[in-house]
Amino acid sequence: MTDRKASVCVLGGGSFGTTLANLMASEAVPVTLWLRDPEMARHISEQHENPRYLPGIALDERLRVTTDLNAALATAEIVFLAIPSSSFRTVLQQIGPQLAGKQVVSTTKGIEQPGFLMMSQIVEQEAPEARVGVLSGPNLAKEIAAGELTATVVASEDEQLCRDVQAVLGCANLRVYASQDRYGVELGGALKNVYAIISGMASALGMGENTKAMLITRALAEMTRFAVHMGANPLTFLGLAGVGDLIVTCVSPQSRNFQVGHALGKGETLEQGVARLGQVAEGVNTLKVLKHKAAEESVYMPLVDGLHAIVFEHKPLPAVIARLMSAEQKNDVEFAAFMSAAPVNS
């Protein structure tokens, strides 16, 4: 037995990347945070604060920061990827060979087109010799950074990777649970961003609590239906990476996608809402990708269709709501109905 902590590198100096790196540094994990901006790197190193993404949060002095990508990766055993989906593949193409044999954990929630690829699938393509996992769950960066009690899921077919990630991330304020359904966990993290936009709109329009609860639960049914069609385990969506992540993203004003939806509900254009946010709202791009894929796969997703009609087809909101409320009334919990019909072992 040994108390030695695995060396870690976090790629991406946004709110979540900085939060993860700082959390591990505060637990004496040898961790290096990589980011592109030299001025920001210098400020974090000297002032121990990320003023753009985590203003007012004191960062641990043991956190190492660099803009040298090769140096950051050289000694790392575990690499966390907290890079926006728009630049994810570009960065992976630069470092693919250096990730051979390393444990690589994506925290990015997005889907790449063409191909409908999860971020971990991009890792597999660009770094075929890496050991791959994903991290997802109800994890608002500012709350984790402030020490709020939180839980997350590390998902991989590689059980040792899951144990190693639990060892470096698990602490008094963060519980890290394991899953083998990497695809389901990652898909849930991407899909819930779309429904957070819908929830933000509902909040801005002053809709009642019954309505909000209906939206969240029907969103869960819809995203589970799609995910299972694509090969995910339906039970994954009853956990932290499914309903847990969906709830926090749909009710918290800290959620970037909720904020975009709130702006739309207040009458702003999509461009105005995204510009005022100043950060990436992955749900906007995911909405377009998901709408296309659902049509291609013939999966019934009325909430996705309705939001797409409002955001990109400029259909009037009352007409879309009327269409949603007049749709066929089917089973509440589809997979419960399916499981009740299955034979029971005697």
C-alpha positions as CSV (number, residue, x, y, z in Angstrom):
1,M,0.0,0.0,0.0
2,T,1.1,3.6,-0.7
3,D,-0.2,7.0,0.0
4,R,1.3,8.4,-3.2
5,K,-1.1,10.4,-5.2
6,A,-1.2,10.0,-9.0
7,S,0.1,13.0,-10.9
8,V,-2.7,14.8,-12.7
9,C,-3.0,17.3,-15.6
10,V,-6.2,19.3,-16.3
11,L,-6.5,20.8,-19.8
12,G,-8.7,23.8,-19.9
13,G,-8.7,26.9,-17.6
14,G,-12.5,27.6,-17.6
15,S,-14.7,27.4,-14.6
16,F,-14.9,23.6,-14.4
17,G,-11.3,22.9,-15.3
18,T,-10.0,25.4,-12.7
19,T,-12.4,24.0,-10.1
20,L,-11.3,20.4,-10.6
21,A,-7.6,21.3,-10.6
22,N,-8.0,23.4,-7.4
23,L,-10.0,20.7,-5.7
24,M,-7.2,18.2,-6.2
25,A,-4.4,20.6,-5.3
26,S,-6.2,21.3,-2.0
27,E,-6.0,17.6,-1.3
28,A,-2.3,17.4,-2.0
29,V,-2.7,15.8,-5.4
30,P,0.2,16.9,-7.7
31,V,-1.8,18.7,-10.4
32,T,-1.0,21.0,-13.2
33,L,-3.6,23.2,-14.9
34,W,-3.0,24.1,-18.6
35,L,-4.6,27.0,-20.3
36,R,-3.8,29.0,-23.5
37,D,-3.8,32.6,-22.1
38,P,-0.3,33.6,-20.8
39,E,-1.7,36.6,-18.9
40,M,-4.4,34.5,-17.2
41,A,-1.9,31.8,-16.3
42,R,0.4,34.4,-14.7
43,H,-2.5,36.0,-12.8
44,I,-3.6,32.6,-11.4
45,S,0.0,31.7,-10.4
46,E,0.7,35.0,-8.7
47,Q,-2.8,36.0,-7.3
48,H,-4.3,32.5,-6.9
49,E,-7.5,33.5,-8.5
50,N,-9.2,33.0,-11.9
51,P,-10.9,36.4,-12.2
52,R,-12.8,35.5,-15.4
53,Y,-14.4,32.3,-14.5
54,L,-14.2,32.0,-10.7
55,P,-14.0,35.6,-9.4
56,G,-13.6,35.8,-5.6
57,I,-12.6,32.1,-5.2
58,A,-9.2,31.7,-3.6
59,L,-7.2,29.0,-5.3
60,D,-4.8,26.7,-3.5
61,E,-1.2,27.9,-3.7
62,R,0.0,24.3,-4.6
63,L,-1.9,24.5,-7.9
64,R,0.7,24.6,-10.7
65,V,-0.3,26.5,-13.9
66,T,1.3,26.5,-17.3
67,T,0.7,27.4,-21.0
68,D,3.2,24.7,-22.1
69,L,1.0,21.8,-23.2
70,N,3.9,19.3,-23.6
71,A,5.3,20.1,-20.2
72,A,1.9,19.7,-18.6
73,L,1.4,16.3,-20.1
74,A,4.9,15.0,-19.6
75,T,4.6,13.6,-16.1
76,A,0.8,13.2,-15.9
77,E,-0.7,9.8,-15.2
78,I,-4.3,11.1,-15.3
79,V,-5.4,13.8,-17.8
80,F,-8.8,15.5,-17.4
81,L,-10.1,17.2,-20.5
82,A,-12.1,20.4,-19.8
83,I,-12.0,21.9,-23.2
84,P,-15.0,23.4,-25.1
85,S,-16.4,20.9,-27.6
86,S,-15.7,23.4,-30.5
87,S,-11.9,23.0,-30.0
88,F,-11.9,19.5,-28.5
89,R,-10.7,17.6,-31.5
90,T,-8.1,20.3,-32.5
91,V,-6.4,20.0,-29.1
92,L,-6.6,16.1,-29.2
93,Q,-4.9,16.1,-32.6
94,Q,-2.0,18.0,-31.1
95,I,-1.4,15.7,-28.2
96,G,-2.8,12.2,-29.3
97,P,0.6,10.4,-29.2
98,Q,1.5,11.8,-25.8
99,L,-1.7,10.3,-24.3
100,A,-0.6,6.7,-25.0
101,G,-1.0,4.6,-21.8
102,K,-2.4,7.5,-19.8
103,Q,-5.8,7.6,-18.2
104,V,-7.8,10.3,-20.1
105,V,-11.1,11.6,-18.6
106,S,-13.3,13.9,-20.6
107,T,-15.5,16.4,-18.7
108,T,-16.8,18.1,-21.8
109,K,-20.5,17.8,-22.6
110,G,-21.1,18.0,-26.3
111,I,-21.7,16.1,-29.5
112,E,-19.6,16.4,-32.7
113,Q,-21.0,16.4,-36.1
114,P,-20.7,14.8,-38.6
115,G,-20.9,11.4,-37.0
116,F,-22.8,12.1,-33.8
117,L,-19.7,11.5,-31.7
118,M,-19.3,11.9,-28.0
119,M,-16.1,13.5,-26.8
120,S,-14.7,10.3,-25.5
121,Q,-15.1,8.8,-28.9
122,I,-13.0,11.6,-30.3
123,V,-10.4,10.7,-27.7
124,E,-10.4,7.1,-28.9
125,Q,-9.9,8.3,-32.5
126,E,-7.2,10.8,-31.8
127,A,-5.4,8.9,-29.0
128,P,-6.1,5.2,-29.7
129,E,-3.7,4.0,-27.0
130,A,-5.2,6.1,-24.2
131,R,-7.4,4.6,-21.4
132,V,-10.6,6.5,-21.7
133,G,-13.3,7.6,-19.2
134,V,-15.8,10.4,-18.7
135,L,-16.9,12.5,-15.7
136,S,-20.4,13.8,-15.4
137,G,-23.1,14.7,-13.0
138,P,-24.9,17.6,-11.2
139,N,-21.7,19.6,-10.9
140,L,-22.0,23.4,-11.0
141,A,-18.4,24.6,-10.9
142,K,-19.0,27.5,-8.6
143,E,-20.7,25.4,-6.0
144,I,-17.9,22.8,-6.0
145,A,-15.3,25.6,-5.8
146,A,-17.2,27.1,-2.8
147,G,-17.0,23.7,-1.0
148,E,-20.7,22.7,-1.4
149,L,-21.4,19.0,-1.0
150,T,-21.4,17.4,-4.4
151,A,-21.4,14.0,-6.1
152,T,-20.3,13.0,-9.6
153,V,-19.9,9.9,-11.8
154,V,-16.8,8.6,-13.4
155,A,-17.7,6.1,-16.2
156,S,-15.4,3.7,-18.0
157,E,-15.2,0.0,-18.9
158,D,-11.7,0.3,-17.3
159,E,-12.4,-0.4,-13.6
160,Q,-8.9,0.6,-12.5
161,L,-9.4,4.0,-14.2
162,C,-12.6,4.5,-12.2
163,R,-10.8,3.6,-8.9
164,D,-7.9,5.9,-9.7
165,V,-10.2,8.8,-10.5
166,Q,-12.1,8.2,-7.3
167,A,-8.7,8.3,-5.4
168,V,-7.7,11.7,-6.7
169,L,-11.1,13.4,-6.8
170,G,-12.9,11.9,-3.8
171,C,-12.8,14.0,-0.7
172,A,-15.0,15.3,2.2
173,N,-17.0,17.5,-0.1
174,L,-17.1,15.4,-3.3
175,R,-18.4,11.8,-3.7
176,V,-17.3,10.0,-6.8
177,Y,-19.4,7.1,-8.0
178,A,-18.5,4.7,-10.7
179,S,-20.4,3.4,-13.8
180,Q,-19.5,1.2,-16.7
181,D,-22.0,2.8,-19.0
182,R,-19.7,5.4,-20.5
183,Y,-21.9,6.1,-23.5
184,G,-25.0,6.6,-21.4
185,V,-23.3,8.8,-18.8
186,E,-21.8,11.0,-21.5
187,L,-25.0,11.2,-23.6
188,G,-27.0,12.2,-20.6
189,G,-24.5,15.0,-19.9
190,A,-24.9,16.3,-23.4
191,L,-28.7,16.0,-23.8
192,K,-29.7,17.7,-20.5
193,N,-28.3,21.0,-21.8
194,V,-31.1,21.2,-24.4
195,Y,-33.8,20.8,-21.7
196,A,-32.1,23.4,-19.5
197,I,-32.8,26.0,-22.3
198,I,-36.5,25.0,-22.2
199,S,-36.5,25.3,-18.4
200,G,-34.9,28.7,-18.5
201,M,-37.6,29.9,-20.9
202,A,-40.3,28.5,-18.7
203,S,-38.9,30.4,-15.7
204,A,-38.7,33.7,-17.6
205,L,-42.3,33.3,-18.7
206,G,-43.4,32.9,-15.1
207,M,-44.8,29.4,-15.6
208,G,-46.1,27.5,-12.5
209,E,-44.3,24.8,-10.5
210,N,-46.6,22.2,-12.0
211,T,-45.5,23.2,-15.5
212,K,-41.8,23.2,-14.5
213,A,-42.1,19.7,-12.9
214,M,-43.9,18.4,-16.0
215,L,-41.2,19.8,-18.3
216,I,-38.3,18.2,-16.3
217,T,-40.0,14.8,-16.0
218,R,-41.0,14.7,-19.6
219,A,-37.5,15.8,-20.5
220,L,-36.1,12.8,-18.6
221,A,-38.5,10.5,-20.4
222,E,-37.5,12.0,-23.8
223,M,-33.8,11.9,-23.3
224,T,-34.0,8.3,-21.8
225,R,-36.0,7.2,-24.8
226,F,-33.4,8.5,-27.2
227,A,-30.4,7.3,-25.2
228,V,-31.8,3.7,-25.0
229,H,-32.5,3.7,-28.7
230,M,-28.8,4.6,-29.2
231,G,-27.6,1.8,-26.9
232,A,-27.4,3.3,-23.4
233,N,-28.6,1.6,-20.2
234,P,-32.0,3.2,-19.1
235,L,-31.0,2.8,-15.4
236,T,-28.1,5.2,-16.0
237,F,-30.7,8.0,-16.3
238,L,-32.1,7.3,-12.8
239,G,-28.7,8.3,-11.4
240,L,-26.5,11.3,-11.0
241,A,-25.5,11.6,-14.6
242,G,-29.2,11.4,-15.7
243,V,-31.9,12.8,-13.5
244,G,-29.4,14.4,-11.1
245,D,-27.6,16.5,-13.8
246,L,-31.0,17.3,-15.5
247,I,-32.5,18.7,-12.3
248,V,-29.6,21.0,-11.4
249,T,-29.2,22.2,-14.9
250,C,-32.9,22.9,-15.3
251,V,-33.4,24.7,-12.0
252,S,-30.2,26.7,-11.4
253,P,-29.7,30.2,-12.7
254,Q,-25.9,29.3,-12.6
255,S,-26.5,27.0,-15.6
256,R,-25.3,28.6,-18.8
257,N,-28.0,26.9,-20.8
258,F,-30.7,27.9,-18.3
259,Q,-29.4,31.5,-18.7
260,V,-29.7,31.3,-22.5
261,G,-33.2,30.0,-22.3
262,H,-34.1,32.7,-19.8
263,A,-32.9,35.3,-22.2
264,L,-35.0,33.8,-25.0
265,G,-38.1,33.8,-22.7
266,K,-37.5,37.5,-22.0
267,G,-37.7,38.2,-25.8
268,E,-34.0,38.4,-26.5
269,T,-32.6,36.8,-29.7
270,L,-30.4,33.8,-29.4
271,E,-27.4,35.9,-30.5
272,Q,-28.1,38.4,-27.7
273,G,-28.4,35.8,-25.1
274,V,-25.2,34.0,-26.0
275,A,-23.3,37.2,-26.3
276,R,-24.3,38.4,-22.9
277,L,-23.4,35.1,-21.4
278,G,-19.8,35.4,-22.7
279,Q,-19.3,31.6,-22.3
280,V,-20.1,28.5,-24.3
281,A,-23.7,27.2,-23.9
282,E,-23.3,23.7,-25.3
283,G,-27.1,23.1,-25.5
284,V,-27.5,25.5,-28.5
285,N,-25.3,23.4,-30.7
286,T,-26.6,20.1,-29.2
287,L,-30.1,21.1,-30.1
288,K,-29.4,21.3,-33.8
289,V,-27.4,18.0,-33.7
290,L,-30.1,16.2,-31.6
291,K,-33.0,17.4,-33.8
292,H,-31.3,16.0,-36.9
293,K,-30.3,12.7,-35.3
294,A,-33.8,12.1,-33.7
295,A,-35.4,12.6,-37.1
296,E,-32.8,10.3,-38.8
297,E,-33.5,7.6,-36.2
298,S,-37.3,8.2,-36.0
299,V,-37.2,8.8,-32.2
300,Y,-40.2,10.8,-30.9
301,M,-38.8,13.9,-29.2
302,P,-41.6,16.6,-29.0
303,L,-39.7,18.9,-26.6
304,V,-36.6,19.0,-28.9
305,D,-38.9,19.6,-31.9
306,G,-40.7,22.4,-30.1
307,L,-37.5,24.1,-28.9
308,H,-36.0,23.8,-32.3
309,A,-39.1,25.4,-33.9
310,I,-38.8,28.4,-31.5
311,V,-35.1,28.9,-31.7
312,F,-34.2,28.2,-35.2
313,E,-37.4,28.2,-37.2
314,H,-38.8,31.3,-35.4
315,K,-42.2,29.8,-34.8
316,P,-44.4,31.6,-32.3
317,L,-44.2,30.3,-28.7
318,P,-48.0,30.0,-28.1
319,A,-48.4,27.8,-31.3
320,V,-45.6,25.5,-30.2
321,I,-47.0,25.1,-26.7
322,A,-50.4,24.4,-28.1
323,R,-49.0,21.7,-30.3
324,L,-47.1,20.1,-27.4
325,M,-50.2,20.1,-25.2
326,S,-52.3,18.5,-27.9
327,A,-49.9,15.6,-28.7
328,E,-51.0,12.0,-28.1
329,Q,-51.0,11.0,-24.4
330,K,-49.0,7.8,-24.0
331,N,-47.3,5.8,-21.2
332,D,-45.8,7.9,-18.4
333,V,-42.8,5.7,-17.7
334,E,-42.1,3.7,-20.8
335,F,-39.4,1.5,-19.4
336,A,-41.4,0.6,-16.3
337,A,-44.1,-0.7,-18.6
338,F,-41.5,-2.7,-20.6
339,M,-39.9,-4.2,-17.5
340,S,-43.3,-5.2,-16.0
341,A,-43.9,-7.3,-19.0
342,A,-40.6,-9.1,-18.7
343,P,-40.5,-12.6,-17.3
344,V,-39.5,-12.9,-13.6
345,N,-37.0,-15.5,-12.5
346,S,-38.5,-18.1,-10.2
